[in-house]
Amino acid sequence: MNNLRGILVVGETEGGKLNPITHELLGGARELVKIIEEEASLLLMGEELAPVAQEGISFGADKIFIVESPLYRDYNPDSYAHLICGVCKKANPRLCLMGHTDLGREAAPRVSARLGAGICMDCVELRVDSSKQSFVQTRPVFGGKAMAEITSLPGNIQIDTVRRKSMSPISPSVDRKGEIVDLTNEIDPPMIRAKLVNQRRQESEGIDLEKAKVIVAGGGGIGNREGFERIKELAQLLGGAVGTTRVPVDEGWVPHSLEIGQTGKIVSPDLYVAVGISGATQHVTGILGSKYIIAINKDPDANIFKVSNLGVAADYKEVLPRVIESLKTLIQ
């Protein structure tokens, strides 16, 4: 592609509104286009997009590309990748941003392969290089033990997925003006090789892990299903959510929707309390965005202490009851 210009954000919607990750990506795109002096655009796909398009403009998009069709009502890797590629060919962005969500993790590699574009997954920071001809992406490597900087190639579109809470949304303004471009009839129908046969929504209790400011998580060291009652109690007292690692999920103590890590959710709370968690790389990768980590583990050599701000080397069965009682006293 020649004459690359601007940044395209692939939007995600939820309940007729933009998903918070899209607000964040638009905020990050605005910071980058200030430097390169180009436009930030937003792609929306689905149905009844007019209200969502106005929301996108208020959160920083200069231009909205909309494609309204039942084909894009539900996520499908074939149809979404086809559409994103089509819009990229028309818009010619320098950079295409997606959230490091289920959509981004699955669609970004497909789009990159079809366009021959550069790709960087799970970015935690983006900046424009000094020449303003390329972007520099920062992402965790070696299980979060180090950060790598990867520079995109000038003249080649770059596809990035960005971890939640890595970018900050701007304050919305209903007075912002933007252009809405309807591409519904300009994108050829996708060749769909797979279709959604059935969809079942799992009802979740309490606060959404990816939005929680406080998370109390239990690992294999909790020992059994009953031990998680203490985890839930502490989370409720702190006004937070309950999380877990892979072992309790595999054992059937808690549902998979609570899993944090590479095979679960990536979280960025203000406070993360890790109880009975050893600190395996798979899990640590999912909590690196936490502002403050407190770890409780009876093994003083547990890896979790290497990434925690405060560590307590003790049996959680002795520590948690005291913490819970102290909190109850403070709350009364």
Secondary structure in CASP SS format (residue, H / E / C, confidence):
PFRMAT SS
TARGET T0000
AUTHOR 0000-0000-0000
METHOD secondary structure of the structure
MODEL  1
M C 1.00
N C 1.00
N C 1.00
L C 1.00
R C 1.00
G C 1.00
I E 1.00
L E 1.00
V E 1.00
V E 1.00
G C 1.00
E C 1.00
T E 1.00
E E 1.00
G C 1.00
G C 1.00
K E 1.00
L E 1.00
N C 1.00
P H 1.00
I H 1.00
T H 1.00
H H 1.00
E H 1.00
L H 1.00
L H 1.00
G H 1.00
G H 1.00
A H 1.00
R H 1.00
E H 1.00
L H 1.00
V H 1.00
K H 1.00
I H 1.00
I H 1.00
E C 1.00
E C 1.00
E C 1.00
A E 1.00
S E 1.00
L E 1.00
L E 1.00
L E 1.00
M E 1.00
G E 1.00
E C 1.00
E C 1.00
L C 1.00
A H 1.00
P H 1.00
V H 1.00
A H 1.00
Q H 1.00
E H 1.00
G H 1.00
I H 1.00
S H 1.00
F C 1.00
G C 1.00
A C 1.00
D C 1.00
K E 1.00
I E 1.00
F E 1.00
I E 1.00
V E 1.00
E E 1.00
S C 1.00
P H 1.00
L H 1.00
Y H 1.00
R C 1.00
D C 1.00
Y C 1.00
N C 1.00
P H 1.00
D H 1.00
S H 1.00
Y H 1.00
A H 1.00
H H 1.00
L H 1.00
I H 1.00
C H 1.00
G H 1.00
V H 1.00
C H 1.00
K H 1.00
K H 1.00
A H 1.00
N C 1.00
P C 1.00
R C 1.00
L E 1.00
C E 1.00
L E 1.00
M E 1.00
G E 1.00
H C 1.00
T C 1.00
D H 1.00
L H 1.00
G H 1.00
R H 1.00
E H 1.00
A H 1.00
A H 1.00
P H 1.00
R H 1.00
V H 1.00
S H 1.00
A H 1.00
R H 1.00
L H 1.00
G C 1.00
A C 1.00
G E 1.00
I E 1.00
C E 1.00
M E 1.00
D E 1.00
C E 1.00
V C 1.00
E E 1.00
L E 1.00
R E 1.00
V E 1.00
D C 1.00
S C 1.00
S C 1.00
K C 1.00
Q C 1.00
S C 1.00
F E 1.00
V E 1.00
Q E 1.00
T E 1.00
R E 1.00
P E 1.00
V E 1.00
F C 1.00
G C 1.00
G C 1.00
K C 1.00
A E 1.00
M E 1.00
A E 1.00
E E 1.00
I E 1.00
T E 1.00
S C 1.00
L C 1.00
P C 1.00
G C 1.00
N C 1.00
I C 1.00
Q E 1.00
I E 1.00
D E 1.00
T E 1.00
V E 1.00
R C 1.00
R C 1.00
K C 1.00
S C 1.00
M C 1.00
S C 1.00
P C 1.00
I C 1.00
S C 1.00
P C 1.00
S C 1.00
V C 1.00
D C 1.00
R C 1.00
K C 1.00
G C 1.00
E E 1.00
I E 1.00
V E 1.00
D E 1.00
L C 1.00
T C 1.00
N C 1.00
E C 1.00
I C 1.00
D C 1.00
P C 1.00
P C 1.00
M C 1.00
I C 1.00
R C 1.00
A C 1.00
K C 1.00
L C 1.00
V C 1.00
N C 1.00
Q C 1.00
R C 1.00
R C 1.00
Q C 1.00
E C 1.00
S C 1.00
E C 1.00
G C 1.00
I C 1.00
D C 1.00
L C 1.00
E C 1.00
K C 1.00
A C 1.00
K C 1.00
V E 1.00
I E 1.00
V E 1.00
A E 1.00
G E 1.00
G C 1.00
G H 1.00
G H 1.00
I H 1.00
G C 1.00
N C 1.00
R C 1.00
E C 1.00
G C 1.00
F H 1.00
E H 1.00
R H 1.00
I H 1.00
K H 1.00
E H 1.00
L H 1.00
A H 1.00
Q H 1.00
L H 1.00
L C 1.00
G C 1.00
G C 1.00
A E 1.00
V E 1.00
G E 1.00
T E 1.00
T C 1.00
R H 1.00
V H 1.00
P H 1.00
V H 1.00
D H 1.00
E H 1.00
G C 1.00
W C 1.00
V C 1.00
P C 1.00
H H 1.00
S H 1.00
L H 1.00
E E 1.00
I E 1.00
G C 1.00
Q C 1.00
T C 1.00
G C 1.00
K E 1.00
I C 1.00
V C 1.00
S C 1.00
P C 1.00
D C 1.00
L E 1.00
Y E 1.00
V E 1.00
A E 1.00
V E 1.00
G C 1.00
I C 1.00
S C 1.00
G C 1.00
A C 1.00
T H 1.00
Q H 1.00
H H 1.00
V H 1.00
T C 1.00
G C 1.00
I C 1.00
L C 1.00
G C 1.00
S C 1.00
K C 1.00
Y E 1.00
I E 1.00
I E 1.00
A E 1.00
I E 1.00
N C 1.00
K C 1.00
D C 1.00
P C 1.00
D C 1.00
A C 1.00
N H 1.00
I H 1.00
F H 1.00
K H 1.00
V C 1.00
S C 1.00
N C 1.00
L E 1.00
G E 1.00
V E 1.00
A C 1.00
A C 1.00
D C 1.00
Y H 1.00
K H 1.00
E H 1.00
V H 1.00
L H 1.00
P H 1.00
R H 1.00
V H 1.00
I H 1.00
E H 1.00
S H 1.00
L H 1.00
K H 1.00
T H 1.00
L H 1.00
I H 1.00
Q C 1.00
END
